[in-house]
Structure formats: structure tokens, C-alpha cells
Amino acid sequence: MSHNTPTKVQPKHLLLELLLASGDDALPVSHAVAAGAVFGLSENHVRVTLARLAAQDMVLTTERGAYRLGPAARSLAQDVANWRSTAQRLRPWNGQYVAVHCGALARSDRNATQQRERALHLLGFAELQRDFYVRPDNIEPDIAAIRKRLHALGLEPQAVVCGCTSLDAATEAAVDLLWDGAALNHAYRATQQRLEAWLAGAAHLPTPQAARESFFLGGAAIRQLVYDPLLPEPMVDGALRQTFIDSVHAFDAAGRAIWNRFYDTLPTPDTAPRKARLRGARSATNRPTDFTPETPP
């Protein structure tokens, strides 16, 4: 495992990930406890965290000794699903931009300001001038869809979201400096190589170690993809980015297989005869709660 790979995980993050990964099946507590042990978490710590999540309606008890996601986690599940359609959100660039003006919005509410900035960052907007953000108009079906997505992520309806065309040469030059395309290209290549190198040796790792390392490596790759500004060519190398995206999907599939093998080594719980399986749009290679930090990673 890379010396840059973290070794600790918050119990809440891990348990929400496992519950998301279980798909339609309830997650037996015994499986959650066994997974927690892989990360050095005690059985008591896991059980206490599950109780706290239940009190917050993040999880529900479906039968004795088993849990599934609760109503308060629905938006989290939706955030998790969005990364898989990243490539489908792109469309050809017409050379124009989308602008968001936030000058009329209050800055006194710190939470609202953080949520606003996070929404803009998640969609790749950068601040050109104070309270004036732009990005290339190359994502989502149209500007109305971008506006709707921003609102869903927390941008106040009072913000002005509109097309931006016919920039003068000086402004165009300033816009070009808002993103570092070379750094993005380097990150695409570096992550792809790191994931592929790990997968090449994963078969030789003990299953618990492979599960733990795939969790951290996959989580970092997913965060990189979620926060990618999705710039058009020639700002970035589009083919290189697509290769990176493909490598994340391949790693996610491998992570599901690894975690399924881990679950297969556990006794079948008496109260939940169906073992929790990694299904649907998520795997335990990703850490969903890391999609919503107050500041980007």
C-alpha cells in the first residue's frame, strides 16, 4: 500500500459505505463488525455508531441484527450514484461559458456560504471576480439543467445563472488562468497508473488487506472524479480523462469482487440468511461521506 494511503477511517463513514454497498439486502451487524475489525474498529465502536445512525434516521433496523439505509440517507445515496454518469454529463463545447453571479446573496450565514461554494466547486465553477463565477458551457444538457443542479446542491435561487458570451480578449485570458489543465492531466495519468499497479498485485494480498486498501484507494479516486471540473478540450486532454474515468470504473468493479470474497469468508448470520452483497451503484471502494466535505479535498 502506498505510504500516502490513509490507514484510518471514521466509523460513520465506513458503516454508511457498507450499507450503501449492500444494495437491496440488509447488512447484518456481524458483517459490519467484521468489516470494522479490518480497519481496527472495535465491536463496541461499530455497534454504538449504528445506534447513533439509527437515532438520526440514517439507518433502519429491518430485522434483529440487520440494518439498511434510512430516509435521511436518500440524498447521500443520490450523490453516490452521480459519479457513475460523469462521462455522460459532457457535451461538445461551443466556446461559450456559464456564469453565476452571487453579489446579491448574504455572506453572514456561514453555512449557506459554504454550501453555495461547495455547489459551485462541484460543478467546476471558478471565481473570476468577486461573487462572479464562470465555467465552460460543456456540461449537462443545457444551462437550465446546470441551474437546476446547482439549486439541488445548495445554491440559493436568488443567484443569477446565465450564459456568458463574447468575452473581450483580456477577460478571456483571465478565464484561461482559472484552471490548471496541465495539473489535471498529470493527476489523471497518475491515478490511472496507481490504480492499475495496485490491481496488478491485488491477487497476492490477503483478502482483508485487499479490502482495506481498495476502500482507501477507490475512495480517493472517486473524490478526484467527483471534484473534477470536467473542462473541455483544449483545456485538458479529453482522451486521457476518459482513460482515467474508465480506470475508476474498473477499480470499483474489482473492489466489489474483493469485498464479496471477504463477506464469503464470514459465517452466515442466523437472523439474516442472505449475506450482504455489493450491488447496485456503489462498492466499498468508495467513501460516500467524503463527497460532502465543507472544503474540497
C-alpha positions as CSV (number, residue, x, y, z in Angstrom):
1,M,0.0,0.0,0.0
2,S,1.3,3.5,-0.9
3,H,2.8,5.4,2.0
4,N,0.3,8.2,1.1
5,T,-2.7,5.9,1.6
6,P,-4.6,6.7,4.8
7,T,-4.9,3.9,7.4
8,K,-7.8,5.2,9.5
9,V,-11.5,5.6,8.7
10,Q,-14.3,7.2,10.7
11,P,-16.8,4.5,11.8
12,K,-19.7,6.5,10.5
13,H,-18.1,6.8,7.0
14,L,-17.4,3.1,6.9
15,L,-20.8,2.0,8.0
16,L,-22.7,4.2,5.6
17,E,-20.5,2.9,2.8
18,L,-21.2,-0.7,3.8
19,L,-24.9,0.0,3.9
20,L,-24.8,1.7,0.5
21,A,-22.9,-1.3,-0.9
22,S,-25.4,-3.8,0.4
23,G,-28.0,-2.7,-2.1
24,D,-31.4,-4.3,-1.5
25,D,-30.0,-6.6,1.2
26,A,-29.9,-5.7,4.8
27,L,-26.4,-5.6,6.3
28,P,-26.0,-8.0,9.2
29,V,-24.4,-6.4,12.3
30,S,-22.0,-9.3,12.3
31,H,-20.7,-8.4,8.9
32,A,-20.4,-4.7,9.9
33,V,-18.4,-5.8,13.0
34,A,-16.1,-8.0,10.9
35,A,-15.6,-5.2,8.4
36,G,-14.9,-2.7,11.2
37,A,-12.2,-5.1,12.6
38,V,-10.4,-4.8,9.2
39,F,-10.0,-1.1,9.9
40,G,-9.1,-1.6,13.6
41,L,-12.6,-0.7,14.9
42,S,-13.9,-2.5,18.0
43,E,-17.2,-4.3,18.0
44,N,-18.5,-1.9,20.6
45,H,-17.5,1.1,18.5
46,V,-19.4,-0.3,15.5
47,R,-22.5,-1.1,17.5
48,V,-22.6,2.3,19.2
49,T,-22.1,4.1,15.8
50,L,-25.0,2.0,14.3
51,A,-27.2,3.1,17.2
52,R,-26.4,6.7,16.7
53,L,-27.1,6.5,12.9
54,A,-30.4,4.9,13.7
55,A,-31.3,7.7,16.1
56,Q,-30.6,10.1,13.2
57,D,-32.8,8.1,10.8
58,M,-29.7,7.4,8.6
59,V,-30.3,3.7,9.1
60,L,-33.3,1.5,9.9
61,T,-33.5,-1.9,11.7
62,T,-35.1,-4.3,9.3
63,E,-34.8,-7.4,11.4
64,R,-32.9,-8.5,14.5
65,G,-29.2,-8.0,13.9
66,A,-29.5,-6.3,10.5
67,Y,-29.7,-2.7,9.1
68,R,-30.4,-0.8,5.9
69,L,-30.2,2.8,4.9
70,G,-32.9,5.1,6.4
71,P,-34.8,8.1,4.9
72,A,-32.2,10.6,6.0
73,A,-29.6,8.9,3.8
74,R,-31.5,9.2,0.5
75,S,-29.7,12.3,-0.7
76,L,-26.4,10.7,0.2
77,A,-27.3,7.7,-2.0
78,Q,-28.2,10.0,-4.9
79,D,-24.9,11.8,-4.5
80,V,-23.1,8.5,-4.6
81,A,-24.9,7.4,-7.8
82,N,-24.0,10.6,-9.7
83,W,-20.3,9.8,-10.1
84,R,-21.0,6.9,-12.4
85,S,-22.6,9.1,-15.1
86,T,-19.8,11.6,-15.2
87,A,-18.8,11.0,-18.8
88,Q,-22.5,11.2,-19.9
89,R,-22.7,14.7,-18.5
90,L,-20.2,16.1,-21.0
91,R,-21.2,17.7,-24.3
92,P,-19.3,19.4,-27.1
93,W,-18.0,22.9,-26.2
94,N,-19.3,25.8,-28.2
95,G,-16.6,28.2,-26.8
96,Q,-19.1,29.9,-24.5
97,Y,-19.4,30.0,-20.7
98,V,-21.9,29.7,-18.0
99,A,-21.8,32.4,-15.3
100,V,-23.2,32.6,-11.8
101,H,-23.5,36.0,-10.1
102,C,-23.8,35.8,-6.3
103,G,-23.5,39.5,-5.5
104,A,-27.0,39.8,-4.0
105,L,-26.5,36.9,-1.6
106,A,-25.7,37.4,2.0
107,R,-22.3,36.3,3.4
108,S,-23.3,36.5,7.0
109,D,-24.7,32.9,7.1
110,R,-21.5,30.8,7.1
111,N,-23.3,27.5,6.5
112,A,-25.2,28.9,3.5
113,T,-21.9,30.4,2.1
114,Q,-20.1,27.1,2.5
115,Q,-23.0,25.2,0.8
116,R,-23.0,27.7,-2.0
117,E,-19.3,27.5,-2.6
118,R,-19.4,23.7,-2.5
119,A,-22.2,23.6,-5.1
120,L,-20.2,25.8,-7.4
121,H,-17.0,23.8,-6.9
122,L,-18.7,20.5,-7.5
123,L,-19.8,21.8,-10.9
124,G,-16.4,23.2,-11.8
125,F,-17.1,26.9,-11.4
126,A,-14.2,29.2,-10.6
127,E,-14.4,32.8,-9.3
128,L,-13.4,35.3,-12.0
129,Q,-14.2,38.3,-10.0
130,R,-15.7,38.8,-6.5
131,D,-19.1,36.9,-6.4
132,F,-18.9,36.2,-10.2
133,Y,-18.2,32.6,-11.2
134,V,-17.7,31.0,-14.6
135,R,-17.1,27.7,-16.3
136,P,-17.1,26.4,-19.9
137,D,-20.6,25.6,-21.1
138,N,-19.9,22.0,-21.9
139,I,-21.8,20.0,-19.1
140,E,-25.4,18.9,-18.6
141,P,-28.0,19.2,-21.5
142,D,-28.3,23.0,-21.2
143,I,-27.9,25.9,-18.9
144,A,-31.3,25.3,-17.4
145,A,-30.1,21.8,-16.3
146,I,-27.0,23.4,-14.8
147,R,-29.1,25.9,-12.9
148,K,-31.3,23.0,-11.6
149,R,-28.3,21.0,-10.5
150,L,-26.8,24.0,-8.7
151,H,-30.0,24.6,-6.8
152,A,-30.2,20.9,-5.8
153,L,-26.7,21.2,-4.5
154,G,-27.5,24.2,-2.3
155,L,-27.1,27.4,-4.4
156,E,-29.7,29.9,-3.4
157,P,-32.5,30.6,-6.1
158,Q,-31.6,34.3,-5.9
159,A,-28.3,33.7,-7.6
160,V,-28.2,34.6,-11.3
161,V,-27.3,31.7,-13.6
162,C,-26.9,32.6,-17.2
163,G,-24.9,32.2,-20.4
164,C,-21.8,34.3,-21.0
165,T,-20.6,35.1,-24.5
166,S,-18.4,37.5,-26.4
167,L,-15.7,38.0,-23.8
168,D,-13.1,40.5,-24.6
169,A,-9.5,39.3,-25.0
170,A,-8.3,40.3,-21.6
171,T,-11.2,38.6,-19.8
172,E,-10.8,35.5,-22.0
173,A,-7.1,35.4,-20.9
174,A,-8.1,35.8,-17.3
175,V,-10.6,32.9,-17.6
176,D,-7.9,30.7,-19.1
177,L,-5.9,31.1,-15.9
178,L,-8.6,29.9,-13.6
179,W,-7.8,26.2,-14.1
180,D,-4.5,24.3,-14.4
181,G,-5.1,21.9,-17.2
182,A,-1.6,20.5,-17.1
183,A,-2.0,19.6,-13.4
184,L,-5.4,17.9,-14.2
185,N,-3.8,15.9,-17.0
186,H,-1.0,14.8,-14.6
187,A,-3.5,13.8,-12.0
188,Y,-5.5,11.7,-14.5
189,R,-2.4,9.8,-15.6
190,A,-1.0,9.4,-12.0
191,T,-4.3,8.0,-10.6
192,Q,-4.8,5.6,-13.5
193,Q,-1.3,4.2,-13.1
194,R,-1.7,3.9,-9.3
195,L,-5.0,2.0,-9.6
196,E,-3.8,-0.3,-12.3
197,A,-0.5,-1.0,-10.5
198,W,-2.4,-1.9,-7.3
199,L,-4.8,-4.2,-9.2
200,A,-1.9,-6.0,-10.8
201,G,-0.7,-7.2,-7.4
202,A,-4.0,-7.4,-5.6
203,A,-4.4,-11.2,-6.1
204,H,-1.4,-11.8,-3.9
205,L,-2.8,-9.9,-0.9
206,P,-4.8,-11.4,1.9
207,T,-8.5,-10.6,1.4
208,P,-8.9,-8.4,4.5
209,Q,-5.8,-6.3,3.4
210,A,-7.1,-6.1,-0.2
211,A,-10.5,-5.0,1.1
212,R,-9.0,-2.3,3.3
213,E,-6.6,-0.9,0.7
214,S,-9.2,-0.9,-2.1
215,F,-11.5,1.1,0.2
216,F,-9.0,3.9,0.6
217,L,-7.6,3.9,-3.0
218,G,-11.0,3.7,-4.5
219,G,-12.3,6.5,-2.3
220,A,-9.5,8.8,-3.3
221,A,-10.1,8.1,-7.0
222,I,-13.8,8.7,-6.6
223,R,-13.3,12.0,-4.9
224,Q,-10.9,13.1,-7.7
225,L,-13.6,12.3,-10.2
226,V,-16.4,14.0,-8.3
227,Y,-14.4,17.2,-8.0
228,D,-13.1,17.2,-11.5
229,P,-14.2,20.4,-13.3
230,L,-14.9,18.5,-16.5
231,L,-13.1,21.0,-18.7
232,P,-13.4,20.8,-22.5
233,E,-10.5,20.3,-24.9
234,P,-8.1,22.0,-25.4
235,M,-8.1,23.0,-21.7
236,V,-7.4,19.3,-20.8
237,D,-6.7,16.1,-22.7
238,G,-10.1,14.6,-23.1
239,A,-8.9,11.1,-24.1
240,L,-6.6,11.0,-21.0
241,R,-9.5,11.9,-18.7
242,Q,-11.7,9.2,-20.3
243,T,-9.0,6.6,-19.7
244,F,-8.8,7.8,-16.0
245,I,-12.6,7.5,-15.7
246,D,-12.5,4.0,-17.2
247,S,-9.8,3.0,-14.7
248,V,-12.0,4.2,-11.8
249,H,-14.9,2.1,-13.0
250,A,-12.7,-0.9,-13.4
251,F,-11.3,-0.4,-9.9
252,D,-14.8,-0.1,-8.5
253,A,-15.8,-3.4,-10.1
254,A,-12.7,-5.1,-8.7
255,G,-13.4,-3.6,-5.2
256,R,-16.9,-5.1,-5.3
257,A,-15.5,-8.5,-6.0
258,I,-12.9,-8.2,-3.3
259,W,-15.5,-7.2,-0.7
260,N,-17.8,-10.0,-1.8
261,R,-14.9,-12.5,-1.2
262,F,-14.4,-11.0,2.2
263,Y,-18.1,-11.5,3.1
264,D,-18.0,-15.0,1.8
265,T,-15.4,-15.9,4.4
266,L,-17.9,-15.0,7.2
267,P,-20.4,-17.2,8.9
268,T,-24.0,-16.8,7.7
269,P,-25.9,-14.9,10.4
270,D,-28.8,-16.8,11.8
271,T,-31.0,-13.8,11.7
272,A,-30.1,-12.7,8.2
273,P,-29.5,-15.8,6.0
274,R,-28.7,-13.7,2.9
275,K,-25.2,-12.3,3.1
276,A,-24.8,-8.7,2.3
277,R,-23.7,-8.3,-1.2
278,L,-22.1,-5.4,-3.0
279,R,-24.7,-4.5,-5.5
280,G,-26.1,-1.6,-7.5
281,A,-24.3,1.7,-8.0
282,R,-21.8,1.5,-5.1
283,S,-19.0,-0.6,-3.7
284,A,-16.9,-0.4,-0.5
285,T,-14.1,1.0,-2.6
286,N,-15.7,4.5,-2.1
287,R,-16.4,6.7,0.8
288,P,-19.7,8.5,0.2
289,T,-19.5,10.9,3.1
290,D,-16.3,12.3,1.6
291,F,-18.4,13.7,-1.2
292,T,-19.7,16.4,1.0
293,P,-16.8,18.0,2.9
294,E,-17.1,21.6,3.9
295,T,-14.0,22.3,1.9
296,P,-12.8,20.3,-1.2
297,P,-10.1,17.7,-0.7
